[in-house]
Amino acid sequence: MFKKFSIRMAVSMCSGLLITVLALAEGFSSNSASPSQVAHFKPEQISAFSTKVERALSGTGARVAIVARMGRPLSELPEGMHFTHVAFAVAEEKTDASGKKSTGYVMQNLYQLDDHPDQSELVQDVPVDFFKGVVTLESGVIIPSPDLQAKLLKVIASPTYAQLHQREYSLIANPYTLGRQNCTEFVLDVVNAAMYQTSDIHLIKAKEKAQFVAQPVNVSAFKLLLGAMFKAEIFISDHPGAPETATFERLAVYLQKYDPGTKVQTMGPD
């Protein structure tokens, strides 16, 4: 009787841990157009929020900004992580039916492939699609200095932008190594390509190792091992020690230190 109960309890505990790990991987760098994305808000709510973010960006005069969204409830994220996906918002001029001009934004993303979640691609979408699958109407925004914005625009419009993309994806990619990349590491790589005006990925990684402070992945080794076993997008092989990764919060701290004039803010619903 006791043996049966112990086995049953062990199975239950392992199942609970596995569910936690599987949940961790959902909603991070998924394409908002993916069939797996669940709508948590009405279309008009998403439209209103995305418009608010666009207008706020336009009001600052930002030509390029870094924008983050929440694809998982905060209660399900490891300690120290808040936002789950980060992308560039690049300004473009829009003209409405009456001929009136305004500034809108195109989102430049690194998204996981639906059929191969351990791989990624570079995708453009618009703010309303970018926020479509969020679980909370909240966005983190980093507005670099005007000087860095100008440099970022040059990189994004150049072959360097695509060259910095590493197709092999990991949710907890080590930002100091090559081989695996997540959306925030990609943004960090592009930022440093612009900041140091180089396309040399080895120089970029050397700068990041010397200056960028990654976020420890505060998940037990057992859970991470389970994740690596059952989720294609979780790898631990690129972490020689305790796993750590790039996050929006650590990126904000980094830019505020090395790019004087950077502004950081959080936007919520009205």
C-alpha positions in Angstrom: 0.0 0.0 0.0 2.8 2.4 1.0 4.8 1.5 -2.1 1.9 2.2 -4.4 1.3 5.5 -2.7 5.0 6.5 -3.0 5.0 5.6 -6.7 1.8 7.5 -7.3 3.1 10.5 -5.5 6.5 10.4 -7.3 4.7 10.3 -10.7 2.5 13.2 -9.6 5.5 15.3 -8.6 7.4 14.5 -11.9 4.2 15.4 -13.8 3.9 18.7 -12.0 7.6 19.6 -12.6 7.2 18.7 -16.3 4.1 20.8 -16.7 6.0 23.7 -15.1 8.9 23.3 -17.5 6.7 22.9 -20.5 4.8 26.1 -19.5 8.0 27.9 -19.2 8.8 27.5 -22.9 5.4 28.6 -24.2 4.7 32.2 -25.2 8.3 33.5 -25.3 9.5 34.1 -28.9 6.5 32.6 -30.6 5.2 34.4 -33.7 2.0 36.1 -32.8 0.4 34.7 -36.0 1.2 31.2 -34.8 -1.9 28.9 -34.4 -0.6 28.0 -30.9 -1.0 31.6 -29.7 -4.1 32.0 -27.5 -5.9 35.3 -27.4 -6.2 36.5 -23.8 -7.8 39.9 -24.7 -10.4 41.1 -27.2 -9.1 42.4 -30.5 -10.2 45.9 -29.7 -8.2 45.8 -26.4 -5.1 44.7 -28.2 -5.6 47.4 -30.8 -6.1 50.1 -28.2 -3.0 49.0 -26.3 -0.7 48.7 -29.4 -1.9 52.2 -30.5 -1.1 53.6 -27.1 2.5 52.2 -27.3 2.9 53.5 -30.9 1.7 57.0 -29.9 3.9 57.1 -26.9 6.9 56.1 -29.0 6.0 58.7 -31.6 5.6 61.3 -28.9 9.3 60.8 -27.9 10.4 61.2 -31.5 12.1 57.7 -31.3 13.3 56.5 -34.7 14.0 53.1 -33.2 13.2 51.6 -29.8 13.4 48.3 -28.1 10.0 47.0 -27.0 9.1 44.0 -24.8 5.9 42.1 -24.2 4.6 39.5 -21.6 3.8 36.1 -23.1 3.5 34.3 -19.8 2.0 35.2 -16.4 4.6 36.7 -14.1 3.9 33.9 -11.6 5.1 31.3 -14.1 8.4 33.1 -14.8 11.7 32.5 -13.1 12.8 35.0 -10.5 14.4 38.1 -12.2 12.4 37.7 -15.4 9.4 39.8 -16.3 9.1 40.2 -20.1 9.3 37.2 -22.4 9.9 38.7 -25.9 12.0 41.6 -27.1 12.2 43.3 -30.5 13.1 46.5 -32.3 10.4 49.0 -33.2 11.4 51.0 -36.2 9.6 54.2 -37.2 8.0 54.6 -40.6 5.8 57.3 -42.0 2.1 56.3 -42.5 -0.5 58.1 -44.6 -4.3 57.6 -43.9 -7.1 57.7 -46.3 -7.4 61.5 -46.0 -3.8 62.0 -46.8 -2.8 62.8 -43.2 0.7 61.7 -42.3 1.7 60.1 -39.0 4.5 58.0 -37.5 3.9 54.3 -37.0 6.3 51.5 -36.2 7.3 48.2 -37.7 8.4 45.5 -35.3 11.7 43.7 -36.2 11.6 40.3 -34.5 13.5 37.1 -34.0 10.7 34.4 -33.8 10.8 30.7 -33.3 9.6 28.5 -36.2 6.2 26.9 -35.4 7.3 23.5 -36.7 10.9 23.7 -35.5 10.9 25.6 -32.1 14.7 25.0 -31.8 15.2 27.2 -34.8 14.3 30.9 -35.5 13.8 33.4 -38.3 13.7 37.2 -38.6 10.2 38.5 -39.1 8.6 41.9 -39.5 5.1 42.5 -38.1 3.1 45.4 -36.7 2.4 46.4 -33.1 -1.1 45.0 -33.1 0.2 41.6 -34.1 3.2 41.9 -31.9 0.9 42.2 -28.8 -1.8 39.8 -30.0 -0.9 36.8 -27.7 0.1 38.7 -24.5 -1.2 37.6 -21.1 -0.9 41.1 -19.6 -1.3 44.5 -21.3 2.1 45.7 -20.3 5.1 46.7 -22.3 8.7 47.5 -21.5 10.3 50.2 -23.7 14.0 51.2 -24.1 14.6 54.3 -26.1 18.4 54.6 -26.9 20.1 57.9 -27.2 19.6 59.7 -30.6 23.2 58.9 -31.6 22.7 55.2 -30.9 19.3 55.2 -32.7 21.0 56.5 -35.8 23.7 53.8 -35.6 21.0 51.1 -35.0 19.0 52.2 -38.1 22.2 51.7 -40.2 22.8 48.2 -38.9 19.2 47.2 -39.2 19.2 48.3 -42.9 22.5 46.6 -43.6 23.5 43.0 -44.3 25.0 42.9 -40.8 21.5 42.6 -39.3 20.8 39.2 -40.9 24.4 38.1 -40.5 24.1 38.5 -36.7 21.1 36.1 -36.6 22.0 32.6 -35.3 19.3 30.3 -36.6 19.7 27.7 -33.8 17.4 28.8 -31.0 17.4 28.3 -27.2 15.0 29.8 -24.7 17.8 30.3 -22.2 20.7 30.9 -24.7 24.0 31.8 -23.2 24.6 35.4 -24.4 28.4 35.0 -24.2 28.7 32.1 -26.7 27.9 31.4 -30.3 25.7 28.5 -31.6 22.4 29.2 -29.8 20.5 32.5 -29.7 17.2 33.9 -28.3 15.4 37.1 -29.2 17.1 39.2 -26.4 20.6 38.0 -27.3 19.9 38.9 -30.9 18.9 42.4 -29.9 21.9 42.7 -27.7 24.2 41.6 -30.6 22.6 44.2 -32.9 22.9 46.9 -30.2 26.7 46.2 -29.8 27.2 46.0 -33.6 25.8 49.6 -33.7 27.5 50.8 -30.5 30.9 49.6 -31.6 30.3 49.9 -35.4 31.4 46.4 -36.2 30.1 43.3 -37.8 32.7 41.1 -36.2 30.7 38.7 -34.0 33.8 37.6 -32.1 34.5 41.3 -31.1 30.8 41.7 -30.2 30.9 38.6 -28.0 34.1 39.8 -26.3 32.5 43.2 -25.5 29.4 41.4 -24.1 31.5 39.0 -21.9 33.4 42.0 -20.5 30.5 44.4 -20.0 27.1 42.7 -20.1 25.8 41.2 -16.9 23.5 38.3 -17.8 20.5 37.1 -15.7 20.9 33.8 -13.8 18.2 31.3 -14.8 16.7 30.7 -11.4 15.2 27.3 -12.2 16.4 24.1 -10.5 18.9 22.0 -12.4 16.4 19.1 -12.4 13.7 21.2 -14.1 16.2 22.5 -16.7 17.2 18.9 -17.4 13.6 17.9 -17.8 13.1 20.9 -20.1 16.1 19.9 -22.2 14.7 16.4 -22.5 11.2 17.3 -23.5 11.3 20.7 -25.1 13.3 21.3 -28.3 13.9 25.0 -27.5 15.6 24.4 -24.2 19.3 23.7 -24.3 21.8 23.6 -21.4 24.8 22.4 -23.4 26.0 26.0 -24.1 26.2 26.7 -20.4 29.6 25.6 -18.9 28.4 26.7 -15.5 25.2 27.9 -13.9 22.8 28.9 -16.7 22.4 32.6 -17.4 20.7 34.5 -20.2 19.9 37.9 -21.6 16.7 39.6 -20.5 15.0 42.9 -21.1 15.8 44.1 -17.6 19.5 43.4 -17.9 19.6 44.9 -21.4 18.0 48.1 -20.0 20.6 48.3 -17.2 23.4 47.7 -19.8 22.2 50.5 -22.1 21.7 53.0 -19.3 25.3 52.4 -18.3 27.0 52.4 -21.7 24.7 54.6 -23.7 24.2 57.9 -21.8 20.8 59.3 -22.8 19.0 55.9 -22.9 15.5 56.1 -21.4 13.5 53.1 -20.0 9.8 53.0 -19.2 7.0 50.6 -18.7 3.5 51.1 -20.2 0.3 49.6 -19.0 -3.3 49.9 -20.1 -5.3 53.1 -19.6 
